[in-house]
Amino acid sequence: MNLKITKENYQRYHRQIIVPEIGINGQLKLQEAKVLVIGAGGLGSPVLLYLAGAGIGTLGIADHDTVAIHNLHRQILHRESLVAASKAQSALEGLQQLNSTIQYHIHEEAISTGNATDIISDYDLVIDGSDNFATRYLVNDTCVAEDKPLVYGSILGFEGQVAVFNHNGGKHLGMLFPEPPPAELVPNCGENGVLGTLPGIIGTMMAQEALKLLTGLPVLHNQLLIFNTLHWTFRKITF
């Protein structure tokens, strides 16, 4: 792909282009990148907004759900007027208003064994903002099979986790947690709750790792970052 920084692009992305570690070459890498975000919810909303803002060349949005009123306290990409609408379509509308210059592809279907490879194979990087272990493990396994790096995040209560899997010879989710926990033992936001700011914080951290990865900067490698926002503590687990 023969891309260049136009005058309009330079004006739009000037504040990040002048960061020494990014520069023109970094911006070109972002414009050439194809990134798939799985889930346009609490984590996916800030990820998508910041990646669109940064000028990612192609953004894929995978979500089969619809917008509900209880989503709006944390899923900041959506609006009251789009309650009951497709989340992928709602996300697309919001992102196009933020940045109409990039390419968007929406996938209004659940990620399954029947479509995971077809969807994921078209992208350079996958970001998983899903909310269940079945999808997380399927996405991880597909990224391993397709040799795609994966940015991972999860949240509950006041705590969030971030990791980068399958990048530069790095390990993957199955090496950190070989087996998913039984479904009946897994807490979720619907039962245990979450402050709306937490997915914003963790999603922004996921977007930061994605932008660093795409521009060739250091990212988490064989480490799980655990951030407790109640006590403002960070822990890194090496695996």
C-alpha positions in Angstrom: 0.0 0.0 0.0 1.5 3.3 -1.1 0.3 5.8 1.6 1.6 9.2 2.4 0.9 11.9 4.9 -1.3 14.5 3.3 -1.6 18.1 4.5 -5.0 17.2 6.0 -3.6 14.1 7.8 -0.7 16.1 9.2 -3.0 18.7 10.6 -5.3 16.0 12.1 -2.6 13.8 13.6 0.0 16.5 14.2 0.0 16.1 18.0 1.0 12.5 17.8 3.3 12.8 14.8 5.5 15.2 16.8 6.0 12.6 19.5 9.6 11.6 18.7 8.8 7.9 19.0 6.0 8.1 16.5 6.9 10.6 13.8 5.9 10.4 10.2 6.9 6.7 9.9 4.8 5.8 12.9 1.8 7.6 11.5 2.2 5.8 8.2 2.3 2.4 10.1 -1.0 3.3 11.7 -2.5 4.3 8.4 -1.5 1.0 6.9 -2.8 -1.1 9.8 -5.9 -3.2 9.8 -7.2 -3.8 13.4 -10.2 -5.9 14.5 -11.9 -5.0 17.8 -14.1 -7.7 19.1 -16.9 -6.2 21.2 -18.2 -2.7 21.0 -19.1 -2.5 24.6 -17.4 -1.2 27.7 -13.9 -2.1 26.7 -14.4 -1.8 22.9 -15.9 1.7 23.1 -12.7 3.5 24.3 -10.5 1.2 22.2 -12.5 2.0 19.0 -12.7 5.8 19.8 -9.0 6.1 20.4 -7.9 4.0 17.4 -10.2 5.9 15.1 -8.9 9.1 16.6 -5.3 8.0 15.9 -6.0 7.2 12.3 -5.8 3.5 12.0 -6.3 2.7 8.3 -8.9 0.0 8.7 -11.0 -0.7 11.7 -13.1 -3.9 12.1 -16.0 -3.9 14.6 -17.3 -7.3 15.6 -20.4 -7.3 17.8 -23.7 -9.2 17.4 -25.5 -7.5 20.3 -27.9 -4.6 20.5 -27.6 -1.4 22.5 -29.5 -1.5 25.9 -30.2 1.3 28.2 -28.1 -0.2 31.0 -25.1 -0.2 28.6 -24.9 3.6 28.4 -23.2 4.2 31.8 -20.0 2.6 30.5 -20.3 2.0 26.8 -19.6 5.6 25.8 -19.6 5.0 22.1 -23.4 4.6 22.0 -26.3 7.1 22.5 -29.9 7.0 23.9 -31.3 7.4 20.4 -29.8 4.1 19.3 -31.1 1.9 22.1 -32.2 -1.4 20.6 -30.1 -0.8 17.5 -27.2 -3.0 16.4 -24.1 -2.2 18.5 -21.9 -2.6 15.4 -24.0 -0.1 13.5 -24.2 2.2 16.4 -20.5 2.1 16.8 -20.0 2.7 13.1 -22.2 5.8 13.3 -20.3 7.3 16.2 -16.9 6.5 14.7 -17.7 8.0 11.3 -18.6 11.2 13.1 -15.2 11.2 14.8 -13.1 10.2 11.8 -14.7 9.7 8.4 -11.3 9.3 6.6 -10.6 5.7 7.6 -12.2 2.4 6.4 -14.6 0.6 8.7 -15.9 -3.0 8.4 -18.6 -4.3 10.7 -19.2 -7.9 11.6 -22.7 -8.3 13.0 -22.3 -11.9 14.1 -21.1 -13.7 17.1 -17.5 -15.0 16.8 -17.8 -18.8 16.4 -15.7 -21.7 15.3 -17.5 -21.4 11.9 -16.4 -17.8 11.2 -13.5 -16.9 13.5 -10.7 -17.7 11.0 -12.5 -15.9 8.1 -12.9 -12.8 10.1 -9.6 -12.6 12.0 -7.4 -13.6 9.0 -8.1 -10.2 7.3 -6.5 -8.1 10.1 -3.0 -7.4 11.3 -4.0 -7.1 15.0 -6.9 -8.3 17.1 -8.1 -6.6 20.3 -10.4 -8.6 22.4 -13.0 -6.7 24.4 -15.4 -9.6 24.7 -17.1 -10.5 28.0 -17.0 -14.3 28.1 -14.3 -16.9 28.3 -15.6 -19.0 25.5 -15.1 -16.1 23.1 -11.8 -15.2 24.6 -10.3 -18.7 24.2 -11.7 -19.0 20.7 -10.2 -15.7 19.7 -6.9 -16.6 21.3 -6.7 -20.0 19.6 -7.6 -18.4 16.2 -4.9 -15.7 16.6 -2.3 -18.4 17.4 -3.3 -20.4 14.4 -3.3 -17.3 12.1 -0.2 -15.9 13.8 -1.9 -12.6 14.8 -1.0 -10.6 17.8 -3.7 -10.1 20.4 -4.4 -7.4 22.9 -6.4 -8.7 25.8 -8.3 -7.0 28.5 -10.9 -7.9 31.2 -12.6 -6.1 34.1 -14.6 -6.7 37.2 -15.5 -4.4 40.1 -12.6 -2.1 40.6 -9.9 -4.3 38.9 -8.8 -4.7 35.3 -6.3 -6.8 33.5 -4.3 -6.2 30.3 -1.9 -8.4 28.3 -0.5 -8.7 24.8 -0.4 -12.3 23.5 1.2 -14.0 20.6 3.5 -11.1 19.6 7.2 -11.4 18.7 7.3 -15.0 19.9 5.3 -14.2 23.1 3.1 -16.6 24.9 -0.7 -16.7 24.6 -3.8 -16.9 26.8 -3.7 -20.7 27.0 -0.2 -20.6 28.4 -1.3 -18.2 31.2 -4.6 -20.0 31.9 -4.6 -23.4 30.3 -8.3 -24.0 31.0 -11.1 -21.5 31.4 -13.0 -21.7 34.7 -16.4 -23.4 34.8 -19.0 -21.0 33.5 -21.1 -21.2 36.8 -18.1 -19.9 38.8 -17.3 -16.9 36.6 -18.5 -13.6 38.0 -19.8 -11.0 35.5 -20.7 -7.3 35.5 -24.4 -8.1 35.4 -24.2 -9.9 38.7 -21.4 -8.2 40.4 -21.5 -4.7 38.9 -18.8 -2.3 37.6 -18.2 1.4 37.8 -18.5 2.8 34.3 -15.0 4.5 34.5 -13.2 1.1 34.9 -13.7 -0.2 31.3 -12.8 3.3 30.1 -9.4 3.1 32.0 -8.6 -0.5 30.9 -9.9 0.1 27.4 -7.7 3.1 27.0 -4.7 1.1 28.3 -5.5 -1.6 25.7 -5.6 1.1 22.9 -2.2 2.4 24.2 -0.7 -1.1 23.8 -2.2 -1.5 20.4 -0.8 1.8 19.2 2.6 1.0 20.6 2.6 -2.4 19.0 1.7 -1.1 15.6 4.4 1.5 15.7 7.1 -0.9 16.8 7.4 0.4 20.4 7.8 -1.9 23.5 4.7 -3.6 24.8 3.8 -6.0 27.6 5.6 -9.3 26.8 4.7 -12.5 28.6 3.2 -10.3 31.4 -0.3 -9.8 32.8 -0.8 -6.3 34.1 -3.4 -6.1 37.0 -4.6 -2.7 37.9 -6.7 -2.1 41.0 -8.4 1.2 40.8 -9.8 1.2 44.3 -6.3 1.3 45.9 -4.4 2.5 42.7 -2.1 -0.5 42.7 -0.4 -2.2 39.8 0.9 -5.7 39.6 2.7 -7.5 36.8 2.6 -11.3 36.7 5.3 -12.8 34.4 4.3 -16.1 32.8 
